[in-house]
């Protein structure tokens, strides 16, 4: 029974971390130092591309920097094949997303700590209820 609790916590942590990473990237892109410029030049394909990155992050079991970069590369290749935008624009967006790994990893770590605290509270309450 203890393994099931730990496995579900790990899955929850991965989903929360991936969601926060995608949200952080999007928020930074639109509200960061160059946010106003990005808002003016935002195009539908860019928003869809970021959405696909977030979806793939949510599907990943564990988010590390190499996994994050690989996901961005995969989505970038798909968009270059589809000719949804110019190659330079797609590469610029991919480069920008890759630069935000540190910010997102910090947010994911803080979310993980909060989830672990919540999970430990639930586990202690469950143990008391079993007794």
Rosetta blueprint (number, residue, H / E / L):
1 X L
2 X H
3 X H
4 X H
5 X H
6 X H
7 X H
8 X H
9 X H
10 X H
11 X H
12 X H
13 X H
14 X H
15 X H
16 X H
17 X H
18 X H
19 X H
20 X H
21 X H
22 X H
23 X H
24 X H
25 X H
26 X H
27 X H
28 X H
29 X H
30 X H
31 X H
32 X L
33 X L
34 X L
35 X H
36 X H
37 X H
38 X H
39 X H
40 X H
41 X H
42 X L
43 X L
44 X H
45 X H
46 X H
47 X H
48 X H
49 X H
50 X H
51 X H
52 X H
53 X H
54 X H
55 X H
56 X H
57 X H
58 X H
59 X H
60 X L
61 X L
62 X L
63 X L
64 X L
65 X H
66 X H
67 X H
68 X H
69 X H
70 X H
71 X H
72 X H
73 X H
74 X H
75 X H
76 X H
77 X H
78 X H
79 X H
80 X H
81 X H
82 X H
83 X L
84 X L
85 X L
86 X L
87 X H
88 X H
89 X H
90 X H
91 X H
92 X H
93 X H
94 X H
95 X H
96 X H
97 X H
98 X H
99 X H
100 X L
101 X H
102 X H
103 X H
104 X H
105 X H
106 X H
107 X H
108 X H
109 X H
110 X H
111 X H
112 X H
113 X H
114 X H
115 X H
116 X H
117 X H
118 X H
119 X H
120 X H
121 X H
122 X H
123 X H
124 X H
125 X H
126 X H
127 X H
128 X H
129 X H
130 X H
131 X L
